[in-house]
Structure formats: C-alpha cells, structure tokens
Amino acid sequence: MSFAILRMEKLKGSISGLGKHIDRSSSNGETHVPENVNENRIKNNIHWDKEGTSYTQEEWRKFCEKMPLSNRINSEINSRYKLDKKIRKDAVRGIEYIMTSDNLMMREIFKDENLFKEWVKDNRRFLADIYGEENIVSMHLHLDEKTPHLHAIITPITKDGRLSCKAFVDGKKDLSAQQTKYGELMSKYGMKRGKLGSTAKHQRPNTIKNHNHDRRNR
C-alpha cells in the first residue's frame, strides 16, 4: 500500500525562490524551469487562486506578473491583520504544504480525470478544515516533474485577525494528528499514513533555468 505524503513548512523572510518554484514564473513574466522538470510538460501544470479559480500555466504566468507569491501573502495579511502591534520580522507569514504519494500511485490517479479532480478537491477540503477556506492563498498542481504533486500556500490568520501559525498547528503533536487525519482521508485512494517518527525531508532543487540562460536561485 502506498504512503500518503503530507509535508508542511513554515515560511519566514524572503520567499522569492519558493515563488519561482511553485509558480514556474516570476514578477517580470519570465518562465522558470527547475532542473528536475520536463520543460515540455510545464504547460500541463494547473494553478488555483484564492477563490478556487483554475488557471493554465500560461494564464498563471500572466497572473504572477502582478501577483507573485510574496504579493499574494502580503495582500492577505495587510487586509485581514487587525492587531495594532507591528508584525515581527521572524513571524511565520505563510505555510507551504506538499501533498502527494509515490510515482506509481499518483500516475494511477491521474489516469482518470474525475479521480484526480476528486483528489485535488479532497486536498483542498483537508486544508480548509484546518485553516479555513479564506486562508488558502493558492494551490499548484505540478505535472512537469517525475511524480505529480500539489503545493498549497496558507496564511495563518485567525478569525480575530491575528497572524499565528501556533493557533492552528501547535507543535509536533498537532503535526502528527494532521498526518493521521490525512492518511485516513487518502485511504479511499489506496494510501495509508506515513511512518510515525519519520525524519525524511523534502529536497527542493537549487538550480532554476531561465529560458534564455541558466542561473542559481539564491
């Protein structure tokens, strides 16, 4: 049985590199291609905005010229943060989730259009149950890498206008509970919870290729 993979990372400081990676685009309209990506399949990626509206890769590239990831997160915070005190520089301004399984399982799901659409909806519902629909900034389905997977960006803003990751995820116990709940949700697709106590970490590629030249993503 395949494992349901759920990875979470807190976002602090500069997130321009992450934005380029998940959007496959930058604010100046260039398309970015990580080194482990099939460039010919980038056009197959699907993106969703805050309202859940879907975009093709080309549509999303144009969208990101005005609203790159940092702008999307800051816009949510600026409009919904209600406290008088200034936000700390080391505050968690966003949360990234990666949701997937092994290559064989994901390829099987994506053979059936209705099944993969249901899988995407279940993943969005899982996040909405934890953070609220209003805190899902964007979602990104990458079909240009070896294994199909979702990225989701969350702003941890409470109902009373606080920016607080801890209000939603307070330590390892909450993260473990999320893993268990996610495994239960994914069981309908033939997956099970990942191993308890696993220390495996997601390795994000360092090199991003521009259509015109190669350069390091710093």
C-alpha atoms as an extended CHARMM CRD file, in Angstrom:
* protein
*
       218  EXT
         1         1  MET       CA              0.0000000000        0.0000000000        0.0000000000  PROA      1               0.0000000000
         2         2  SER       CA              1.2970000000        3.4590000000       -0.8860000000  PROA      2               0.0000000000
         3         3  PHE       CA              2.0160000000        6.1600000000        1.6740000000  PROA      3               0.0000000000
         4         4  ALA       CA              0.0490000000        9.4200000000        1.7560000000  PROA      4               0.0000000000
         5         5  ILE       CA              2.7310000000       12.1220000000        1.7810000000  PROA      5               0.0000000000
         6         6  LEU       CA              1.9940000000       15.3910000000        3.5690000000  PROA      6               0.0000000000
         7         7  ARG       CA              4.7930000000       17.8920000000        4.1770000000  PROA      7               0.0000000000
         8         8  MET       CA              4.4880000000       21.2410000000        5.8880000000  PROA      8               0.0000000000
         9         9  GLU       CA              6.9830000000       24.0980000000        6.0340000000  PROA      9               0.0000000000
        10        10  LYS       CA              6.7290000000       27.4640000000        7.7680000000  PROA      10              0.0000000000
        11        11  LEU       CA              7.5740000000       30.4710000000        5.6060000000  PROA      11              0.0000000000
        12        12  LYS       CA              9.6200000000       33.3250000000        7.0340000000  PROA      12              0.0000000000
        13        13  GLY       CA             11.6810000000       36.0820000000        5.4240000000  PROA      13              0.0000000000
        14        14  SER       CA             12.2100000000       36.1220000000        1.6620000000  PROA      14              0.0000000000
        15        15  ILE       CA             10.1090000000       33.6530000000       -0.3260000000  PROA      15              0.0000000000
        16        16  SER       CA             11.0260000000       34.7490000000       -3.8480000000  PROA      16              0.0000000000
        17        17  GLY       CA             12.7880000000       31.4470000000       -4.5450000000  PROA      17              0.0000000000
        18        18  LEU       CA              9.7860000000       29.4320000000       -3.4340000000  PROA      18              0.0000000000
        19        19  GLY       CA              7.5180000000       31.6510000000       -5.5250000000  PROA      19              0.0000000000
        20        20  LYS       CA              9.5380000000       30.9690000000       -8.6480000000  PROA      20              0.0000000000
        21        21  HSD       CA              9.4680000000       27.2540000000       -7.9280000000  PROA      21              0.0000000000
        22        22  ILE       CA              5.7510000000       26.7880000000       -7.3560000000  PROA      22              0.0000000000
        23        23  ASP       CA              4.5510000000       29.4000000000       -9.8700000000  PROA      23              0.0000000000
        24        24  ARG       CA              7.1100000000       28.4560000000      -12.5270000000  PROA      24              0.0000000000
        25        25  SER       CA              7.1440000000       32.1960000000      -13.1120000000  PROA      25              0.0000000000
        26        26  SER       CA              8.4100000000       35.4870000000      -11.7530000000  PROA      26              0.0000000000
        27        27  SER       CA              7.0890000000       39.0170000000      -11.4990000000  PROA      27              0.0000000000
        28        28  ASN       CA              8.8590000000       40.0810000000      -14.7080000000  PROA      28              0.0000000000
        29        29  GLY       CA              6.9790000000       37.4850000000      -16.7480000000  PROA      29              0.0000000000
        30        30  GLU       CA              9.7980000000       35.0040000000      -17.2760000000  PROA      30              0.0000000000
        31        31  THR       CA              9.1250000000       31.2690000000      -17.1490000000  PROA      31              0.0000000000
        32        32  HSD       CA             11.3780000000       29.3980000000      -14.7130000000  PROA      32              0.0000000000
        33        33  VAL       CA             12.2970000000       25.7560000000      -15.1310000000  PROA      33              0.0000000000
        34        34  PRO       CA             13.8020000000       23.8450000000      -12.1660000000  PROA      34              0.0000000000
        35        35  GLU       CA             16.4960000000       21.3860000000      -13.1850000000  PROA      35              0.0000000000
        36        36  ASN       CA             14.3820000000       18.3050000000      -12.3690000000  PROA      36              0.0000000000
        37        37  VAL       CA             11.4670000000       19.4480000000      -14.5350000000  PROA      37              0.0000000000
        38        38  ASN       CA             10.4760000000       18.3580000000      -18.0370000000  PROA      38              0.0000000000
        39        39  GLU       CA             10.2310000000       21.7250000000      -19.7770000000  PROA      39              0.0000000000
        40        40  ASN       CA              7.8600000000       20.3570000000      -22.4000000000  PROA      40              0.0000000000
        41        41  ARG       CA              5.3180000000       19.4670000000      -19.6920000000  PROA      41              0.0000000000
        42        42  ILE       CA              5.2640000000       22.7880000000      -17.8320000000  PROA      42              0.0000000000
        43        43  LYS       CA              2.2530000000       23.8160000000      -19.9150000000  PROA      43              0.0000000000
        44        44  ASN       CA              0.2840000000       20.9830000000      -18.2650000000  PROA      44              0.0000000000
        45        45  ASN       CA              0.5110000000       22.4760000000      -14.7630000000  PROA      45              0.0000000000
        46        46  ILE       CA             -2.6780000000       23.7810000000      -13.1510000000  PROA      46              0.0000000000
        47        47  HSD       CA             -2.9220000000       26.5960000000      -10.5920000000  PROA      47              0.0000000000
        48        48  TRP       CA             -5.7560000000       27.8610000000       -8.3990000000  PROA      48              0.0000000000
        49        49  ASP       CA             -6.1220000000       31.3110000000       -6.8910000000  PROA      49              0.0000000000
        50        50  LYS       CA             -7.6460000000       32.2770000000       -3.5450000000  PROA      50              0.0000000000
        51        51  GLU       CA            -11.1840000000       31.9340000000       -4.8930000000  PROA      51              0.0000000000
        52        52  GLY       CA            -10.5070000000       28.4450000000       -6.2360000000  PROA      52              0.0000000000
        53        53  THR       CA            -10.4940000000       29.5900000000       -9.8770000000  PROA      53              0.0000000000
        54        54  SER       CA             -8.2300000000       27.4070000000      -12.0150000000  PROA      54              0.0000000000
        55        55  TYR       CA             -5.5700000000       28.7230000000      -14.4080000000  PROA      55              0.0000000000
        56        56  THR       CA             -3.4540000000       27.1530000000      -17.1130000000  PROA      56              0.0000000000
        57        57  GLN       CA              0.2920000000       27.6480000000      -16.7720000000  PROA      57              0.0000000000
        58        58  GLU       CA              0.2820000000       30.4550000000      -19.3340000000  PROA      58              0.0000000000
        59        59  GLU       CA             -2.6490000000       32.1940000000      -17.6250000000  PROA      59              0.0000000000
        60        60  TRP       CA             -0.9100000000       31.8630000000      -14.2760000000  PROA      60              0.0000000000
        61        61  ARG       CA              2.3450000000       33.2650000000      -15.6530000000  PROA      61              0.0000000000
        62        62  LYS       CA              0.4710000000       36.4320000000      -16.6290000000  PROA      62              0.0000000000
        63        63  PHE       CA             -1.3070000000       36.4880000000      -13.2600000000  PROA      63              0.0000000000
        64        64  CYS       CA              2.0520000000       36.3610000000      -11.4450000000  PROA      64              0.0000000000
        65        65  GLU       CA              3.3670000000       39.4200000000      -13.2490000000  PROA      65              0.0000000000
        66        66  LYS       CA              1.0830000000       41.4370000000      -10.9500000000  PROA      66              0.0000000000
        67        67  MET       CA              0.6530000000       38.9900000000       -8.0740000000  PROA      67              0.0000000000
        68        68  PRO       CA              3.7580000000       36.9100000000       -7.3290000000  PROA      68              0.0000000000
        69        69  LEU       CA              3.6980000000       34.7740000000       -4.1930000000  PROA      69              0.0000000000
        70        70  SER       CA              5.0370000000       37.4530000000       -1.8380000000  PROA      70              0.0000000000
        71        71  ASN       CA              2.3270000000       39.8800000000       -3.0020000000  PROA      71              0.0000000000
        72        72  ARG       CA             -0.3900000000       37.2730000000       -2.5500000000  PROA      72              0.0000000000
        73        73  ILE       CA              0.6470000000       36.5910000000        1.0350000000  PROA      73              0.0000000000
        74        74  ASN       CA              1.2050000000       40.2500000000        1.9390000000  PROA      74              0.0000000000
        75        75  SER       CA             -2.1420000000       41.2270000000        0.4470000000  PROA      75              0.0000000000
        76        76  GLU       CA             -3.9310000000       38.7830000000        2.7500000000  PROA      76              0.0000000000
        77        77  ILE       CA             -2.0310000000       39.9760000000        5.8090000000  PROA      77              0.0000000000
        78        78  ASN       CA             -2.4790000000       43.6720000000        5.0230000000  PROA      78              0.0000000000
        79        79  SER       CA             -6.2200000000       43.3200000000        4.5320000000  PROA      79              0.0000000000
        80        80  ARG       CA             -7.0170000000       40.9430000000        7.3900000000  PROA      80              0.0000000000
        81        81  TYR       CA             -4.4590000000       41.5290000000       10.1600000000  PROA      81              0.0000000000
        82        82  LYS       CA             -6.2250000000       43.5090000000       12.9170000000  PROA      82              0.0000000000
        83        83  LEU       CA             -3.7270000000       43.9720000000       15.7500000000  PROA      83              0.0000000000
        84        84  ASP       CA             -2.1500000000       47.3690000000       16.4470000000  PROA      84              0.0000000000
        85        85  LYS       CA              1.3080000000       45.9520000000       17.0940000000  PROA      85              0.0000000000
        86        86  LYS       CA              3.8200000000       45.5510000000       14.2950000000  PROA      86              0.0000000000
        87        87  ILE       CA              4.3750000000       42.0570000000       12.9140000000  PROA      87              0.0000000000
        88        88  ARG       CA              7.7390000000       40.6370000000       13.9980000000  PROA      88              0.0000000000
        89        89  LYS       CA             10.3710000000       40.1010000000       11.3200000000  PROA      89              0.0000000000
        90        90  ASP       CA             10.6930000000       36.4280000000       12.2590000000  PROA      90              0.0000000000
        91        91  ALA       CA              6.9300000000       35.8050000000       12.2160000000  PROA      91              0.0000000000
        92        92  VAL       CA              5.5350000000       32.9120000000       10.1850000000  PROA      92              0.0000000000
        93        93  ARG       CA              3.8270000000       34.7680000000        7.3480000000  PROA      93              0.0000000000
        94        94  GLY       CA              2.8170000000       31.7170000000        5.3930000000  PROA      94              0.0000000000
        95        95  ILE       CA              2.7740000000       27.9230000000        5.3980000000  PROA      95              0.0000000000
        96        96  GLU       CA              3.5700000000       25.6400000000        2.4800000000  PROA      96              0.0000000000
        97        97  TYR       CA              2.1150000000       22.1550000000        2.1140000000  PROA      97              0.0000000000
        98        98  ILE       CA              3.1880000000       19.4700000000       -0.3340000000  PROA      98              0.0000000000
        99        99  MET       CA              0.7100000000       16.6490000000       -0.9260000000  PROA      99              0.0000000000
       100       100  THR       CA              1.4360000000       13.5350000000       -2.9700000000  PROA      100             0.0000000000
       101       101  SER       CA              2.3040000000        9.8240000000       -2.8750000000  PROA      101             0.0000000000
       102       102  ASP       CA              4.7180000000        7.5680000000       -4.7470000000  PROA      102             0.0000000000
       103       103  ASN       CA              5.0400000000        7.8510000000       -8.5080000000  PROA      103             0.0000000000
       104       104  LEU       CA              3.1040000000        4.6750000000       -9.2810000000  PROA      104             0.0000000000
       105       105  MET       CA              0.1240000000        5.6780000000       -7.1350000000  PROA      105             0.0000000000
       106       106  MET       CA             -0.0450000000        9.2420000000       -8.4620000000  PROA      106             0.0000000000
       107       107  ARG       CA              0.2030000000        8.1140000000      -12.0790000000  PROA      107             0.0000000000
       108       108  GLU       CA             -2.6760000000        5.7260000000      -11.4280000000  PROA      108             0.0000000000
       109       109  ILE       CA             -4.8330000000        8.5230000000      -10.0020000000  PROA      109             0.0000000000
       110       110  PHE       CA             -4.0690000000       10.8090000000      -12.9320000000  PROA      110             0.0000000000
       111       111  LYS       CA             -5.1680000000        8.2380000000      -15.4890000000  PROA      111             0.0000000000
       112       112  ASP       CA             -8.7600000000        9.0790000000      -14.5180000000  PROA      112             0.0000000000
       113       113  GLU       CA             -9.7230000000       12.7550000000      -14.8860000000  PROA      113             0.0000000000
       114       114  ASN       CA            -12.6440000000       12.5120000000      -12.4520000000  PROA      114             0.0000000000
       115       115  LEU       CA            -10.4870000000       10.7320000000       -9.8890000000  PROA      115             0.0000000000
       116       116  PHE       CA             -7.6890000000       13.2870000000       -9.9570000000  PROA      116             0.0000000000
       117       117  LYS       CA            -10.1900000000       16.1510000000       -9.7250000000  PROA      117             0.0000000000
       118       118  GLU       CA            -11.7010000000       14.4840000000       -6.6630000000  PROA      118             0.0000000000
       119       119  TRP       CA             -8.1980000000       14.0560000000       -5.1860000000  PROA      119             0.0000000000
       120       120  VAL       CA             -7.4980000000       17.7740000000       -5.6310000000  PROA      120             0.0000000000
       121       121  LYS       CA            -10.8280000000       18.6920000000       -4.0150000000  PROA      121             0.0000000000
       122       122  ASP       CA            -10.1550000000       16.3900000000       -1.0610000000  PROA      122             0.0000000000
       123       123  ASN       CA             -6.7650000000       18.0100000000       -0.5080000000  PROA      123             0.0000000000
       124       124  ARG       CA             -8.2640000000       21.4980000000       -0.5650000000  PROA      124             0.0000000000
       125       125  ARG       CA            -11.0340000000       20.3990000000        1.8150000000  PROA      125             0.0000000000
       126       126  PHE       CA             -8.4330000000       18.9240000000        4.1760000000  PROA      126             0.0000000000
       127       127  LEU       CA             -6.6330000000       22.2790000000        4.4140000000  PROA      127             0.0000000000
       128       128  ALA       CA             -9.8690000000       24.2640000000        4.6580000000  PROA      128             0.0000000000
       129       129  ASP       CA            -10.9640000000       22.1420000000        7.6250000000  PROA      129             0.0000000000
       130       130  ILE       CA             -7.7820000000       23.1370000000        9.4780000000  PROA      130             0.0000000000
       131       131  TYR       CA             -7.2020000000       26.7340000000        8.4030000000  PROA      131             0.0000000000
       132       132  GLY       CA            -10.4680000000       27.8910000000        6.8730000000  PROA      132             0.0000000000
       133       133  GLU       CA            -11.0970000000       28.3940000000        3.1660000000  PROA      133             0.0000000000
       134       134  GLU       CA            -10.1740000000       32.0820000000        3.4890000000  PROA      134             0.0000000000
       135       135  ASN       CA             -6.5810000000       31.1920000000        4.4380000000  PROA      135             0.0000000000
       136       136  ILE       CA             -5.8210000000       29.1590000000        1.3060000000  PROA      136             0.0000000000
       137       137  VAL       CA             -3.8810000000       31.6870000000       -0.7830000000  PROA      137             0.0000000000
       138       138  SER       CA             -3.2040000000       29.4660000000       -3.7980000000  PROA      138             0.0000000000
       139       139  MET       CA             -2.7320000000       25.8560000000       -4.8910000000  PROA      139             0.0000000000
       140       140  HSD       CA             -0.4550000000       24.4370000000       -7.5750000000  PROA      140             0.0000000000
       141       141  LEU       CA             -0.5770000000       21.0840000000       -9.3470000000  PROA      141             0.0000000000
       142       142  HSD       CA              2.8100000000       20.2150000000      -10.8100000000  PROA      142             0.0000000000
       143       143  LEU       CA              2.6270000000       17.7010000000      -13.6360000000  PROA      143             0.0000000000
       144       144  ASP       CA              6.0520000000       18.5080000000      -15.0740000000  PROA      144             0.0000000000
       145       145  GLU       CA              8.1140000000       16.5690000000      -12.5140000000  PROA      145             0.0000000000
       146       146  LYS       CA              8.5080000000       12.8140000000      -12.1560000000  PROA      146             0.0000000000
       147       147  THR       CA              5.6830000000       12.4890000000       -9.6230000000  PROA      147             0.0000000000
       148       148  PRO       CA              2.5040000000       14.6390000000       -9.7690000000  PROA      148             0.0000000000
       149       149  HSD       CA              2.0570000000       16.6530000000       -6.5720000000  PROA      149             0.0000000000
       150       150  LEU       CA              0.2280000000       19.6080000000       -5.0660000000  PROA      150             0.0000000000
       151       151  HSD       CA              1.6910000000       22.6840000000       -3.3970000000  PROA      151             0.0000000000
       152       152  ALA       CA             -0.6040000000       24.7900000000       -1.2410000000  PROA      152             0.0000000000
       153       153  ILE       CA              0.1310000000       28.1530000000        0.3590000000  PROA      153             0.0000000000
       154       154  ILE       CA             -1.6300000000       29.1250000000        3.5810000000  PROA      154             0.0000000000
       155       155  THR       CA             -1.7610000000       32.3770000000        5.5570000000  PROA      155             0.0000000000
       156       156  PRO       CA             -2.2520000000       31.5570000000        9.2680000000  PROA      156             0.0000000000
       157       157  ILE       CA             -4.6740000000       34.3790000000       10.0870000000  PROA      157             0.0000000000
       158       158  THR       CA             -7.1700000000       33.7440000000       12.8770000000  PROA      158             0.0000000000
       159       159  LYS       CA            -10.8360000000       34.7730000000       12.8820000000  PROA      159             0.0000000000
       160       160  ASP       CA             -9.9820000000       37.6590000000       15.2270000000  PROA      160             0.0000000000
       161       161  GLY       CA             -7.2460000000       38.9630000000       12.9020000000  PROA      161             0.0000000000
       162       162  ARG       CA             -4.0700000000       37.5950000000       14.4780000000  PROA      162             0.0000000000
       163       163  LEU       CA             -1.1860000000       36.2110000000       12.4320000000  PROA      163             0.0000000000
       164       164  SER       CA             -0.4680000000       32.9970000000       14.3200000000  PROA      164             0.0000000000
       165       165  CYS       CA              0.7510000000       29.6780000000       12.9670000000  PROA      165             0.0000000000
       166       166  LYS       CA              0.6430000000       28.3160000000       16.5230000000  PROA      166             0.0000000000
       167       167  ALA       CA             -3.0980000000       28.9410000000       16.7080000000  PROA      167             0.0000000000
       168       168  PHE       CA             -3.5470000000       26.2940000000       14.0040000000  PROA      168             0.0000000000
       169       169  VAL       CA             -0.5450000000       23.9910000000       14.4290000000  PROA      169             0.0000000000
       170       170  ASP       CA              0.9400000000       23.9200000000       17.9180000000  PROA      170             0.0000000000
       171       171  GLY       CA              3.9360000000       21.6220000000       17.8140000000  PROA      171             0.0000000000
       172       172  LYS       CA              4.7080000000       18.0550000000       16.7860000000  PROA      172             0.0000000000
       173       173  LYS       CA              1.5570000000       16.6090000000       18.3300000000  PROA      173             0.0000000000
       174       174  ASP       CA             -0.6580000000       18.6580000000       16.0110000000  PROA      174             0.0000000000
       175       175  LEU       CA              1.5140000000       17.8070000000       13.0140000000  PROA      175             0.0000000000
       176       176  SER       CA              1.2640000000       14.1080000000       13.8450000000  PROA      176             0.0000000000
       177       177  ALA       CA             -2.5120000000       14.4120000000       14.1470000000  PROA      177             0.0000000000
       178       178  GLN       CA             -2.6060000000       16.0520000000       10.7070000000  PROA      178             0.0000000000
       179       179  GLN       CA             -0.6170000000       13.1580000000        9.2510000000  PROA      179             0.0000000000
       180       180  THR       CA             -3.0620000000       10.6600000000       10.7550000000  PROA      180             0.0000000000
       181       181  LYS       CA             -6.1140000000       12.5460000000        9.5120000000  PROA      181             0.0000000000
       182       182  TYR       CA             -4.5850000000       12.9240000000        6.0610000000  PROA      182             0.0000000000
       183       183  GLY       CA             -3.8060000000        9.2110000000        5.8700000000  PROA      183             0.0000000000
       184       184  GLU       CA             -7.4320000000        8.4290000000        6.7550000000  PROA      184             0.0000000000
       185       185  LEU       CA             -8.6890000000       10.8000000000        4.0480000000  PROA      185             0.0000000000
       186       186  MET       CA             -6.3830000000        9.3150000000        1.4270000000  PROA      186             0.0000000000
       187       187  SER       CA             -7.3180000000        5.7180000000        2.2390000000  PROA      187             0.0000000000
       188       188  LYS       CA            -10.0850000000        5.9420000000       -0.3890000000  PROA      188             0.0000000000
       189       189  TYR       CA             -7.3130000000        6.2360000000       -2.9920000000  PROA      189             0.0000000000
       190       190  GLY       CA             -5.4020000000        3.2300000000       -1.6840000000  PROA      190             0.0000000000
       191       191  MET       CA             -2.9380000000        5.1440000000        0.5230000000  PROA      191             0.0000000000
       192       192  LYS       CA             -2.0690000000        4.9430000000        4.2070000000  PROA      192             0.0000000000
       193       193  ARG       CA             -0.4140000000        7.2090000000        6.7810000000  PROA      193             0.0000000000
       194       194  GLY       CA              3.3350000000        7.6990000000        6.5170000000  PROA      194             0.0000000000
       195       195  LYS       CA              5.6150000000        6.1280000000        9.0870000000  PROA      195             0.0000000000
       196       196  LEU       CA              5.4370000000        7.5230000000       12.6130000000  PROA      196             0.0000000000
       197       197  GLY       CA              8.6080000000        9.3570000000       13.5900000000  PROA      197             0.0000000000
       198       198  SER       CA              9.9690000000        9.5360000000       10.0420000000  PROA      198             0.0000000000
       199       199  THR       CA             12.7380000000       12.1320000000        9.6090000000  PROA      199             0.0000000000
       200       200  ALA       CA             12.5770000000       12.1960000000        5.8060000000  PROA      200             0.0000000000
       201       201  LYS       CA             12.6220000000       15.7110000000        4.3820000000  PROA      201             0.0000000000
       202       202  HSD       CA             11.6510000000       17.1250000000        1.0100000000  PROA      202             0.0000000000
       203       203  GLN       CA             14.6460000000       18.2280000000       -1.0560000000  PROA      203             0.0000000000
       204       204  ARG       CA             13.8800000000       21.2720000000       -3.1680000000  PROA      204             0.0000000000
       205       205  PRO       CA             16.0490000000       21.6680000000       -6.2970000000  PROA      205             0.0000000000
       206       206  ASN       CA             18.5690000000       24.5110000000       -6.0970000000  PROA      206             0.0000000000
       207       207  THR       CA             19.0110000000       25.2880000000       -9.7660000000  PROA      207             0.0000000000
       208       208  ILE       CA             16.4070000000       27.0820000000      -11.8370000000  PROA      208             0.0000000000
       209       209  LYS       CA             16.8030000000       27.5440000000      -15.5650000000  PROA      209             0.0000000000
       210       210  ASN       CA             15.6050000000       30.6260000000      -17.3770000000  PROA      210             0.0000000000
       211       211  HSD       CA             14.5020000000       30.2310000000      -20.9890000000  PROA      211             0.0000000000
       212       212  ASN       CA             17.4560000000       32.3660000000      -22.0370000000  PROA      212             0.0000000000
       213       213  HSD       CA             20.1750000000       31.2680000000      -19.6300000000  PROA      213             0.0000000000
       214       214  ASP       CA             20.9740000000       29.2270000000      -16.5420000000  PROA      214             0.0000000000
       215       215  ARG       CA             21.4370000000       30.8020000000      -13.1720000000  PROA      215             0.0000000000
       216       216  ARG       CA             21.4660000000       29.8990000000       -9.4950000000  PROA      216             0.0000000000
       217       217  ASN       CA             18.3150000000       30.5240000000       -7.4920000000  PROA      217             0.0000000000
       218       218  ARG       CA             19.5340000000       32.2630000000       -4.3500000000  PROA      218             0.0000000000
